[in-house]
Amino acid sequence: MKVVILAGGLGSRISEESYLRPKPMIEIGGKPILWHIMMGYSHFGFNDFIICAGYKQQAIKTYFNDYFLNTSDVTFDYRDGSKDIEIHNTAAMPWRVTVADTGLETQTAGRIKRIQKYVGDEPFLLTYGDGVSTVNPNDVIAHHNKVGGVVTVTGAILDQRFGVLDIDGDSRVHSFREKHDEDQSFINGGFMVVEPEVFGYIGEDGQDGLTEDFSGVTLEKLSQEGKLTVFPHEGFWRCMDTQRDKQQLEKLWASGKAPWKVWE
């Protein structure tokens, strides 16, 4: 199953760093948060990635173009007047990575629509390029297959600013609402399972790109039809939305006890 990662936004809430590079390339412990997300998926057996790039997309392409070289010990030999390269060892992951330029100002649903040709007529995993978690995608898939629906989102609990999912006893989401300070309701934490039917819920691409927000518009349509379900996750989940969020993740990584580091 392919993993689609939304990585094309401007990252305006963390502009202290995103003016230099796209938010998914901001580093935690010397590695882009995008790498951390991919390592988590890879640990659970998912190694085929489609990255929906946009803002400063060349930085993502350059990173993966140089990835093998930068994770290897290399000898450059110029003694005979040419350049010979010998690779001694590598720590590169067994990944297949498609980086798609989905536009500078395209909204999230539009980015998903534009990678349809890479996904094909198959279910796929989908997440945001700024969130890390301990969730096992295989558990989300199993839950999705059990309860049905077009999209299953991972519901996370966190005291923060995101909208809340109203869920019934069958794991179906009926609406979104603003979070109250006193409640502990689930929010959309990404780490989704998506059926190819979802493309039919996204409007056609226009000259200026799609303006539809996936979470606020597409998922709302699905919730009204009872086709949006949730996998409740009460474990670790964090979104790197601001500089403060980044500092908290850096602190966890530096402690050697980063909960999302499920790989060896």
C-alpha positions in Angstrom: 0.0 0.0 0.0 1.4 3.4 -1.0 1.9 6.2 1.6 0.9 9.7 0.5 2.4 12.6 2.5 1.1 16.2 2.2 4.2 18.3 2.1 3.4 21.4 0.0 2.1 24.1 2.3 3.8 27.4 3.2 4.2 26.5 6.9 3.4 30.1 7.8 3.0 29.4 11.6 6.6 28.4 11.8 8.0 31.0 9.4 11.1 31.4 11.5 12.4 28.4 9.6 9.9 27.8 6.8 11.1 30.9 4.9 14.3 28.9 4.1 12.7 25.4 3.5 9.4 23.6 3.4 8.1 22.7 6.8 8.5 18.9 6.3 12.2 19.6 5.8 12.6 21.3 9.2 14.9 19.1 11.2 14.4 17.3 14.5 17.6 15.8 15.8 19.4 16.7 12.5 16.9 14.9 10.3 13.8 16.4 8.5 10.5 15.6 10.2 9.5 14.1 6.9 12.3 11.5 7.5 10.9 10.7 10.9 7.4 10.2 9.5 8.8 7.9 6.8 10.9 5.9 9.2 7.8 5.2 11.2 5.9 3.9 8.2 8.9 1.9 7.1 9.2 0.3 10.5 5.7 -1.1 10.0 6.4 -2.4 6.4 5.4 0.6 4.2 8.2 1.8 1.9 6.4 3.2 -1.2 5.9 6.9 -0.7 4.3 9.7 -2.7 5.1 13.2 -1.5 2.8 16.0 -2.4 5.3 18.9 -2.7 4.7 22.5 -3.5 6.4 25.3 -1.7 10.2 25.1 -2.2 9.6 21.6 -3.6 13.1 21.6 -5.0 14.5 21.1 -1.5 12.6 17.8 -1.1 13.8 16.6 -4.5 17.4 17.5 -3.7 17.3 15.7 -0.4 16.2 12.5 -1.9 18.5 12.9 -4.9 21.4 13.1 -2.5 20.0 10.7 0.1 22.0 7.6 -0.9 25.3 9.5 -1.1 24.7 11.3 2.2 24.0 8.0 4.0 27.1 6.2 2.7 30.8 6.1 3.3 32.4 7.1 -0.1 35.8 7.2 -1.6 36.4 9.7 -4.4 39.5 8.7 -6.4 40.9 11.4 -8.8 44.4 9.9 -9.2 44.1 8.9 -12.9 42.7 12.3 -13.9 39.1 11.1 -13.7 36.6 10.6 -10.9 36.0 7.1 -9.6 33.5 6.6 -6.8 33.5 3.6 -4.4 30.6 3.1 -2.1 31.8 1.2 1.1 28.6 0.9 3.0 25.2 2.6 3.3 22.5 3.2 5.8 19.9 4.1 3.1 16.4 2.8 3.6 14.7 0.5 1.0 12.3 3.3 -0.1 10.7 4.1 -3.3 9.9 7.9 -3.3 7.9 9.8 -5.8 8.0 13.6 -5.3 5.2 15.3 -7.1 5.1 19.1 -7.6 1.4 19.7 -6.8 1.5 23.5 -7.1 2.5 26.4 -4.9 -0.9 27.5 -3.7 -2.9 24.4 -4.2 -5.0 23.4 -1.2 -4.7 19.9 0.4 -7.6 18.2 -1.6 -6.1 19.5 -4.8 -2.7 18.1 -3.9 -4.4 14.7 -3.4 -6.3 14.9 -6.6 -3.1 15.7 -8.5 -1.3 12.5 -7.4 -4.2 10.2 -8.3 -2.2 8.9 -11.3 0.5 7.7 -9.0 -1.9 6.0 -6.6 -4.1 4.3 -9.2 -7.3 2.5 -8.3 -6.1 1.2 -4.9 -6.6 2.2 -1.2 -3.7 4.2 0.1 -2.4 5.7 3.4 -2.4 9.4 3.8 -0.9 11.8 6.4 0.4 15.3 6.9 4.1 16.1 6.6 4.4 17.7 10.1 3.0 15.1 12.6 4.7 12.2 14.4 3.0 9.4 16.3 3.3 5.9 17.8 0.2 4.7 15.8 0.7 1.4 13.9 -0.8 1.9 10.3 -1.6 -1.8 10.2 -4.0 -1.3 13.1 -5.7 1.6 11.3 -6.0 -0.5 8.2 -7.6 -3.4 10.2 -10.0 -1.0 11.8 -10.9 0.6 8.5 -11.6 -2.8 6.9 -13.8 -3.6 9.9 -15.9 -0.5 10.1 -16.0 0.5 6.4 -16.2 4.0 5.0 -14.2 5.9 2.4 -11.7 7.5 4.8 -10.6 6.4 8.3 -8.7 9.1 10.2 -6.6 8.5 13.3 -8.2 10.3 16.2 -5.7 11.8 18.6 -6.2 13.5 22.0 -4.2 16.6 22.7 -4.8 20.0 24.4 -4.5 22.3 21.5 -6.2 24.4 18.8 -7.6 21.9 16.3 -11.2 21.1 15.5 -12.9 18.2 17.2 -14.5 15.0 15.7 -18.0 14.1 16.9 -18.1 10.3 16.8 -20.9 7.8 17.2 -20.8 4.3 18.7 -19.9 2.8 15.2 -16.7 4.9 14.9 -18.4 7.2 12.3 -17.7 10.9 12.3 -20.8 13.0 11.9 -19.4 16.5 12.2 -16.5 18.7 13.2 -16.7 21.3 16.0 -14.4 23.7 17.8 -12.5 22.2 20.7 -13.4 23.4 24.2 -10.7 23.8 26.8 -12.3 21.4 29.2 -12.8 18.4 26.9 -10.6 15.6 25.8 -12.2 14.9 22.4 -10.4 13.3 19.5 -9.0 15.5 16.8 -7.9 14.6 13.2 -4.4 13.3 13.7 -3.8 12.3 10.1 -2.4 8.7 9.6 -5.4 7.9 7.4 -6.6 5.0 5.3 -8.3 6.2 2.1 -10.3 4.4 -0.6 -9.9 5.5 -4.2 -13.5 6.6 -4.2 -12.3 9.7 -2.4 -11.2 11.2 -5.7 -14.9 11.4 -6.7 -15.5 13.7 -3.7 -12.9 16.2 -4.8 -13.8 18.9 -7.4 -12.2 19.1 -10.8 -8.9 20.9 -11.1 -9.2 24.4 -12.4 -6.8 26.8 -14.0 -5.7 28.3 -10.7 -5.6 24.9 -8.9 -8.1 23.5 -6.5 -9.1 25.6 -3.5 -10.8 22.8 -1.6 -9.4 21.9 1.9 -9.3 18.2 2.4 -10.0 18.2 6.1 -12.5 21.1 6.2 -14.4 20.3 2.9 -13.8 16.8 1.6 -13.9 15.1 5.0 -17.0 17.1 6.0 -18.8 15.8 2.9 -17.9 12.3 3.8 -19.0 12.8 7.4 -22.4 14.0 6.3 -22.8 10.8 4.3 -21.6 8.6 7.2 -18.5 7.6 5.1 -15.9 9.0 7.4 -14.7 6.8 10.3 -12.1 7.2 13.0 -9.5 4.9 14.6 -9.1 6.1 18.2 -5.5 6.4 19.2 -4.7 7.3 22.8 -0.9 7.0 22.4 1.6 9.6 21.5 0.9 12.2 18.8 2.4 15.6 18.1 2.1 18.1 15.3 5.0 20.5 14.6 2.9 23.5 13.8 4.9 26.2 15.6 8.5 26.9 16.8 7.4 25.9 20.3 6.2 22.6 18.9 9.6 22.1 17.2 11.5 22.8 20.5 9.3 20.3 22.4 10.1 17.6 19.8 13.8 18.4 19.8 13.8 18.1 23.6 12.2 14.7 23.4 14.6 13.5 20.7 17.6 14.8 22.7 16.5 12.9 25.8 16.8 9.6 23.9 13.2 8.9 24.7 11.3 10.2 21.7 8.1 8.1 21.8 7.6 8.1 18.0 11.0 6.5 17.4 9.6 3.0 17.1 12.5 1.8 14.8 15.9 0.6 15.9 
